[in-house]
């Protein structure tokens, strides 16, 4: 993927994150960078990068855009000729690999906006790896995910489409039914 394509893609993701239901425009990006980061970049510079007229950015521009999009600065370069996303290089950081993987996943699940948005949020997290390890710990702790969902997203519990019965709960349910039959 070329640098310009990555910037266009990140503008699209940013627009989705900000609830615009469309890609963020270059001008909106310039304004947001000025307001949020107190730095400036010109719309014409962004246009040149996206069109390929300017194939490389300065280090300061790369750092600024990486900070704005909350991606690793190493993501904001052209992928080498023959590069495939399935292959990973020892030179790339684990954090950067996770972020790219999550962003690609968000694109694949664009038809499910909630899942897509969560993947984008995970990629934008400062320490993505730690966030994923936390998620693993939550899922490993019996009933913790259910209790957290009830506290943080009660509307999902009300819809009833989130619950997945674990093997242990299923066995416990069968045992309780069998016990109930014996008592009668």
Backbone torsions as a table, in degrees:
resi	resn	phi	psi	omega
1	UNK	NA	136.5	179.1
2	UNK	-81.0	157.5	-179.8
3	UNK	-54.3	-46.6	-179.2
4	UNK	-58.9	-39.7	178.3
5	UNK	-65.3	-38.4	179.2
6	UNK	-65.4	-41.6	179.2
7	UNK	-64.1	-44.5	177.6
8	UNK	-59.6	-43.5	179.5
9	UNK	-62.0	-44.7	-179.0
10	UNK	-66.6	-33.3	175.2
11	UNK	-64.7	-38.2	178.2
12	UNK	-64.0	-46.7	179.1
13	UNK	-62.6	-44.2	-178.9
14	UNK	-62.0	-41.0	177.1
15	UNK	-60.7	-41.4	178.1
16	UNK	-64.5	-44.9	179.9
17	UNK	-61.6	-34.0	-178.1
18	UNK	-88.7	6.2	175.9
19	UNK	74.9	22.5	-178.3
20	UNK	-81.6	-19.1	-175.7
21	UNK	58.3	29.4	177.4
22	UNK	-166.2	164.6	176.0
23	UNK	-63.9	146.1	173.9
24	UNK	-69.0	136.9	179.2
25	UNK	-76.4	162.3	177.2
26	UNK	-60.8	-40.5	-179.1
27	UNK	-66.0	-39.4	176.5
28	UNK	-64.5	-35.8	178.2
29	UNK	-64.2	-46.8	179.5
30	UNK	-57.4	-46.2	-179.0
31	UNK	-64.2	-44.2	-179.5
32	UNK	-65.0	-40.9	179.0
33	UNK	-62.3	-42.5	-180.0
34	UNK	-63.4	-44.5	-177.1
35	UNK	-73.8	-43.7	-172.3
36	UNK	-86.2	-35.8	-175.7
37	UNK	-109.5	-6.0	-179.3
38	UNK	56.6	35.9	177.0
39	UNK	-129.1	170.2	179.0
40	UNK	-133.6	151.6	174.2
41	UNK	-149.1	145.0	-175.5
42	UNK	-90.0	151.2	177.4
43	UNK	-64.2	-36.9	-179.6
44	UNK	-66.2	-35.7	176.9
45	UNK	-63.1	-45.7	177.4
46	UNK	-61.4	-41.6	179.5
47	UNK	-62.0	-42.6	178.9
48	UNK	-63.8	-39.9	178.9
49	UNK	-65.0	-48.4	-177.3
50	UNK	-65.4	-35.5	-178.1
51	UNK	-79.5	-14.6	-177.9
52	UNK	91.2	-2.9	178.2
53	UNK	-63.7	-30.2	175.5
54	UNK	-119.7	98.3	-173.5
55	UNK	-74.2	-16.4	-177.9
56	UNK	-131.5	154.4	176.5
57	UNK	-110.4	161.3	171.7
58	UNK	-73.9	160.2	178.7
59	UNK	-59.5	-40.8	-177.8
60	UNK	-67.2	-37.6	177.4
61	UNK	-67.2	-41.7	178.6
62	UNK	-61.3	-45.4	-179.9
63	UNK	-63.5	-40.9	-180.0
64	UNK	-64.1	-48.1	-179.6
65	UNK	-66.6	-37.5	177.9
66	UNK	-63.0	-40.8	178.7
67	UNK	-65.9	-42.4	-179.7
68	UNK	-64.1	-47.8	-178.2
69	UNK	-82.8	-9.1	-178.0
70	UNK	58.4	49.2	175.0
71	UNK	-123.2	165.7	176.7
72	UNK	-70.7	134.7	179.8
73	UNK	-55.2	-29.8	178.8
74	UNK	-65.5	-17.5	176.9
75	UNK	-72.8	-26.0	-173.9
76	UNK	-89.8	55.7	173.1
77	UNK	-143.1	162.7	174.2
78	UNK	-63.3	139.3	171.8
79	UNK	-71.9	144.1	179.9
80	UNK	-63.4	153.8	177.3
81	UNK	-54.5	131.3	178.9
82	UNK	83.3	3.1	-179.5
83	UNK	-68.5	135.6	176.9
84	UNK	-122.5	136.5	-176.9
85	UNK	-66.4	-21.4	-179.5
86	UNK	-72.0	-25.3	-179.1
87	UNK	-91.5	143.2	177.4
88	UNK	-119.6	150.5	-179.3
89	UNK	-106.5	143.8	177.1
90	UNK	-64.5	-19.3	-177.2
91	UNK	-78.9	-20.4	-179.8
92	UNK	-85.3	146.5	180.0
93	UNK	-76.2	153.8	175.7
94	UNK	-58.5	-41.9	-179.0
95	UNK	-59.7	-46.8	179.3
96	UNK	-63.5	-40.4	178.9
97	UNK	-63.6	-42.7	178.8
98	UNK	-63.2	-43.5	-179.2
99	UNK	-62.0	-45.1	179.2
100	UNK	-63.6	-43.6	179.8
101	UNK	-60.5	-43.1	179.7
102	UNK	-67.7	-40.6	178.3
103	UNK	-64.4	-39.8	177.5
104	UNK	-66.2	-38.2	176.8
105	UNK	-63.7	-38.2	179.3
106	UNK	-63.5	-34.5	178.0
107	UNK	-69.5	-39.2	179.5
108	UNK	-66.6	-30.2	-177.4
109	UNK	-104.8	27.7	-178.4
110	UNK	-59.5	-25.6	179.0
111	UNK	-72.3	-14.0	174.9
112	UNK	-117.0	87.1	-172.9
113	UNK	-54.9	-35.8	-179.4
114	UNK	-64.7	-45.6	179.7
115	UNK	-66.9	-44.5	179.8
116	UNK	-58.6	-45.2	179.9
117	UNK	-64.2	-39.0	179.3
118	UNK	-64.8	-40.8	178.5
119	UNK	-63.6	-39.2	177.7
120	UNK	-65.3	-44.5	178.7
121	UNK	-60.7	-41.1	179.0
122	UNK	-63.1	-41.0	179.9
123	UNK	-66.5	-31.0	-177.8
124	UNK	-83.9	-10.9	178.9
125	UNK	-61.6	140.7	-176.6
126	UNK	-58.6	-43.6	179.7
127	UNK	-119.4	82.2	-175.5
128	UNK	-57.6	-44.9	-177.8
129	UNK	-58.5	-46.0	179.8
130	UNK	-62.1	-39.7	177.6
131	UNK	-61.8	-41.9	178.7
132	UNK	-68.5	-37.3	177.1
133	UNK	-65.6	-37.4	176.1
134	UNK	-62.7	-45.4	177.9
135	UNK	-57.5	-43.5	177.9
136	UNK	-60.1	-42.6	179.5
137	UNK	-65.4	-39.2	178.0
138	UNK	-62.4	-45.7	-178.1
139	UNK	-69.1	-26.5	178.3
140	UNK	-77.5	-18.8	-177.5
141	UNK	-90.9	116.5	-176.3
142	UNK	-52.0	130.7	174.9
143	UNK	65.7	-2.8	-178.9
144	UNK	-66.1	-43.4	179.9
145	UNK	-60.3	-41.9	179.3
146	UNK	-62.5	-46.3	-179.3
147	UNK	-65.1	-40.7	178.1
148	UNK	-64.4	-41.1	178.9
149	UNK	-62.7	-42.6	178.3
150	UNK	-62.3	-37.9	-179.0
151	UNK	-78.2	-40.2	-172.5
152	UNK	-95.1	-30.9	-177.0
153	UNK	-136.2	62.7	-176.0
154	UNK	-59.6	-25.0	179.5
155	UNK	-64.7	-29.0	176.6
156	UNK	-72.6	-35.6	178.0
157	UNK	-67.3	-40.4	179.8
158	UNK	-63.5	-36.8	178.3
159	UNK	-69.1	-28.4	176.6
160	UNK	74.2	12.5	-176.5
161	UNK	-102.9	13.9	-177.6
162	UNK	-105.3	-24.0	-167.5
163	UNK	-72.8	129.6	174.2
164	UNK	-125.3	121.0	-177.1
165	UNK	-80.1	126.9	179.2
166	UNK	-77.0	163.7	180.0
167	UNK	-58.2	-41.0	-179.7
168	UNK	-63.9	-42.2	179.1
169	UNK	-65.9	-39.5	-179.9
170	UNK	-61.9	-47.0	179.2
171	UNK	-63.2	-41.0	179.2
172	UNK	-62.6	-41.3	179.5
173	UNK	-62.9	-43.2	178.1
174	UNK	-63.5	-42.3	-179.5
175	UNK	-63.5	-41.1	-179.9
176	UNK	-64.7	-41.4	178.4
177	UNK	-63.7	-43.5	-180.0
178	UNK	-62.9	-41.9	178.6
179	UNK	-61.5	-41.2	179.6
180	UNK	-62.8	-37.3	179.1
181	UNK	-67.7	-37.5	-179.4
182	UNK	-68.2	-34.2	-177.4
183	UNK	-69.9	-38.3	-178.3
184	UNK	-64.0	NA	NA
